[in-house]
């Protein structure tokens, strides 16, 4: 139990409260001085544990003095510190939880004194979490597991000493060991679910998330209930906790306490969420410095890497020690028929219930290969869990994995066989990582454990992302996910050597953080590993190729015009064969899903499938595959004509006349299904134009985008061409809270605009709310009729985006086939970005013919096919003016 030392030289003595007539009794200044002293000592590297305890000790002395001031020590009341304060752990703005316990009815005189005591606490700046209960009321309240847990930490400060042990005794009386354990485990599970069941949240809650302080508290709570210990170290003599485990826990706890201290100081409140808003400042306060030669964000990334490593260490120990408690305390006392059955696997391993266990404590020392054999047996026998004693031995044994171990052919064969065995592979690799086996066998993997990138795109650390990628690959074989990934699943199931893709998954990001091109460095590591493990040269080259080019397909699909056969042909030449294409397609889809769950949507799925299908036709030497723009136009029109033959309510002659008027560019950029949809809508709409009905309005139709999620909407606009169509359309979409994923802006031969957009609806109601649909159509038509500079919506920059700096970068390339320039822009994904760009295009006399919109976290990486308003290529001077204008507009924002 925490014991306060009032003589601690760190503490400024409490002022004399008896003769002080100030409203706050001089306590406010005293508390400020205490915090100043703590800050100074922390800056001089004093152990945070001492400082946290010293703050609790200071509050002890204040509460005791106030208790005496109001003569409460001469009543039946007992004053307890509970919860974290009971443990002696107070951060600057922690809750000060106290319990006033009594046995008999409180007299009116005592009530008056008590009210003055509580009022004074508020006056001096203490906001207590106060409970005033009789013993009977406390017994009833203890039925709540949260209250019971707080009482378990109770510590008598002053008052009725006969009640000193009462709160803890009430917990023992109310909660049997097994019930208490199960309640705390359920509580932990629910807490984990609220934080995505991962230690690797971008903005982690350092108290409640997996790997947070609550995990350490949980170990203490369940063991206190049984061992009746006062502090965590008392578990070491009980042989429940090893010295090394205790050191690991206390080091990680101290790291989190220091973070918490700085969070409270920065925010001025009891803040436990390490938001982007605070990460840089906390890193700076904790001594993480960025040198001039360092890449941007090096300091904050180093800090967060240390945080994630501590969090993983805490959650691993918490998982292991709570399981150890169950096995040694709960399970050992179960009736014989409820205890797990033990069967022999081989001379080294047993199965106990649904867990694998070593046969004796010398297994790993006598048979080092058993370290890897353990995981292979888990896969072969469908075992997901490992007994605690085995995990402890495994963690120690993993430290002995050295180069000689890695060079042993038996060990190499076992490691490769583990990757070939697909059953529970993600879970086995996760256990390997958590208990040091994977990092010891692959030192490069150890180097990226906890490594993060300070952005909103990469949602996980490199190690977590890598294992999630492996899990995504496995999902491609699971019927439950087949409808989500139909084409990818069918391809992956046909790939026999799945370990090729598993190895590519492990190595694709393994060289991050080293400087240089991580794909090229990873290729070298991958090939070297494969060859050293006896794999064939061809297999090693394939793993290396996939590692080097793992970004090729996603970049091509998202950032290039894959409706242009020349783009697809160039991609096909880089891929070179169908085997490479199949493996790359599967790896890319898994990688995108494992990078950021929000990244993968139906739109990206459509792009990837389109690129895969077109490339496969070229690589299989399909004689009908289009190889140039005219071939593509001809094939699209042929396929549209074939679809038309299946429709009996459209006049073929009218359709063909219209198609001739729409122009070649239209058939290059649109797909046959959309062409038929557009055609029917145009023919059913009153003619538009000067020679037609003057009252006829532009055509605006929308529908769910084929193949996309329900929140994806396709909007088709058919109207007379005008110079500001893109600008006004973007402004309306922004006003309606619609995000643009793709834009095709085409001018037909008779100077009509055929604009097609794919949108994401932030509210998810556009397809179901007819009033909102009508509003979108009405706003667009009004905007087209009033072609002045469109009004932009002024929005605040979202909180998270304020913490990132993405310099605006613009480049141009010339597309000879279309006589247009392709403008590529990278900038911060700020509200109304496309509407702002539309205004600049309008002001600079720029015509937009197509757009590819890509948002990657806080970064917008967009492409626009542009010309002047006469469809002529832009001059160098025009390009320079456009670049300057865009940068000025976005910088002003």
C-alpha positions, 0 to 999 in steps of 0.5 A: 500500500502507498504510504505518504512521507510528509517529510519528503523534501520535495514537498513544500510544507502545507501552510497553517490552515488554523490561522489563515483567514483567506477564502482559499486558506492560502492553499491555491498558491501552495498547490501551484508551488507543488506543481512548479516543484514537480515540473522542475524536478521532472525537467531534471529527470527525477523519476516520475513515480516519485513525483506522482506519489509526492502529489498524492502525498501533498493531497493527503496532507491537505485533506487530513488538515482540513478534516482536522480543521472541521473537527471531523476526526472526533466523529464516527467518520473515516476518510479514505482515498480510493481508486487511483488516488488510493494507490497514491497515483495522482497526475496534475488533473486526476480525479481525487476520489474519496470515501467518507464511511460511517457506522451509525447515523450522521448527526446534524452537527457532523453533517454541518461540519461535513458540508463545510469540509466539502465546500472548502475543498471546492474553494481551494481548487480540489474537485473531489469524487466524493462518496458518503456512505454508511457501511450498509450502503457501501456493501450495497454499492459494492455490488457494482464492479466499478465501485468494488474495484475502487474500494479495493484500492481504499486507503485510510487517511484519517478518522475511525481506525476501526473501519480501516479494513472495512471497504476491502472486506466488503469487496471480499464479502461481495465478490468471490474470486471467480466472479470478480475475475470474470467481471474484470475480464468482461470489463476489459473486453468491453473497454478494448472494443471501445478502442478498436481492440488494438494498441495502435490507434492513431490517437490513443487513449493512454489510460483506457486503450489496449496497452494503457494504464488500465491494463496494469491496474487490471493485473493489480486488481485481480491479484489483490483480490486473491493474494491480498497484496499492497503493491505490484512488487509483492507479486514477485516473492509470490512467484506470480511475477518475475523480476524482469516482468515487473521491471518491464511493467514499471518502466512502461507505466512510468513512460505512460505516467510522464505522457499523462503528466504532460497531457494534463499540463498542456490541456489544463484538464484530466486529458488521457487521449494523445490526440494529434493536437498534443503529440508534437508538444508532448514529444518535445517536453519529453526530450524528443528532438528533431535535428536539421538533418532529420526528415519531417516529423522524425521527433514525433514519430520516434516518440510515438514509436516508443509509446506503441512499443510500451503499449504492446509490452503492457498489453502482452504482459496483461494478457499473459498475467491475467491468463496465468491468474486464471490457470493457477488460481481459478482453474486449479480450484475448478471441479475435476470435470470442469478442468481442461483435459490433457492430451499428448501431441509429441514428446515436447508438447501437450494440448491442455483443453484448447491450448498448447503447452510444453511437456516440461520446462526444459523443452526450448533449452533442450530442443531449440527448434521447438520454438518454431515447431510450437507454431507449426503444430498450432497451425496443423492442429487448429490451436489458437491459444498457448498456456501461460507457462509456455509463453513465459518460457517462449519469451525467454527462449526467443532471446536466444535466437541469434544468427547461428539459429537463423542459419540452421537449415532445420530452423529455416525449414520450420520457419518456411513451413509455418508460412506455408501452413495457412491455418491461424497464420495471422494469430500465430504470427501475432503471438510470434511478434508479441513474445519476441520470436518474429523480431528475433528471427527477422531482425529487420522486422524488429526494427519496424515494430512500433514504427509509425508515420505521422499522417492520417493515411497509414492507420497502423504501425508497420508491424501491425499493418504487415500482420493485418495484410496477412489476415486480409490474404487469409480472408480471400479464402473465407467464404464469408468475405467472398462477396466483398472480394469476388475476383480477388478471392477466386484468383488467390484460391488458385495460387498454389504457392501462397507462401510467396505472397505471405513473404511479399507481405512480410517484406513489402514495408520492412525497410521503412525508416531506413532512408532511401527507397523502402521498396528497393531496399525491401527487395534486396532483403526479400531475395537474400532471405529467400535464397538463404532459406533454400528457395528456388531462384525463380521464387526468390525473384518473384518475392523480390519483384512483388516487394519492389513493385507493391505500389505499382498497381495502386498508383497506376489505377488511382493516378493515371487515366486507365481508360487510355490503352497506352497507359494500360499497355505501359503497365502491362509491359512493366508487369510482363506476365500473368503470374506477376499480375495475379500475385500483384493484384492480390497483394495490392488489394490486401495491402490497401485494405490493411493500410486504412479500412476507409481507403478501400471502397467500391470505387477503388475496387472498380479501378483495380478490377478494370486495370487487372482485366485490361492488363490480363487481356494484353498479357494473354495476347488477346487479339481483340484487346485494344492497343490504341485509342481508336481500337478502344473507341471502336470496342466500346461502341461495339459493346454498347451496340450489343447492349442496345440490341437487348433493349426493345424500348429504344429507337436504334436509329435515333441512338446511332445518330446521337452517338455520332454527335457525341464524339470519340472522346465520349466513347474513350472515357465511358463504359458501355453500361453508362453509355446506354444509361446516358443515351436513354436519359438524353433521348427522353429529355426535351431537346436542349439548345438555341433552336429547341424549346427555350424552356428546356433545362439541362439534364441531371440524372443520378443513380447508385454507381454500379459496383460501388457501396450504397453511399456512392452516387453517379451523377450525369449532367447533359447541357450546353457547354460553357466555360465555368461548368466545372467551377459551378458544379464543384461549388454545388457539390461542396454546398451539398456536402458531396465528395468527388471521387472521379470526374469526366468532363466531355464536350460532344461534337455539337458543343454539348457537355457530357459530364459524369461524376462519381460522388461519395455522400457524407450523409449517406441519404442522397440515394434515398431522399428524393427531396435531396435529389431534387435539391441537387438537380435544382441547384445545378440547373440554377448554377448553370443558368447564372454563370457568375463566380460561384459562391463557396462555402466557408468551412473550418479546417477539421481538428485533425487536419490542423496538425499536418502540413502538406506543402502544395506541389504541382507538376504538369505533363503533356498528353500528345494524344489528347493535346492536353496537359495533365496537372498533378497536385498534392496538397492538404485535403482541406474543405472545399478544395475542388471548389477552390480549384474550380474557381482558379480554373475559371479565373485562368481560362482553363477548361477541365476535361477529366479529373481523378480525385485521390484522398490519402489521409490528410493528403489530396493527390488529384489529377486534372486533364486541362486545356485552354477554352479553345481546347488548345494546349496551354503555353508554358506561361499559362502553366506558370500562371496557373501554378502560381494562382493555385498555390496562392489560393490554397496558401491563403486558405 
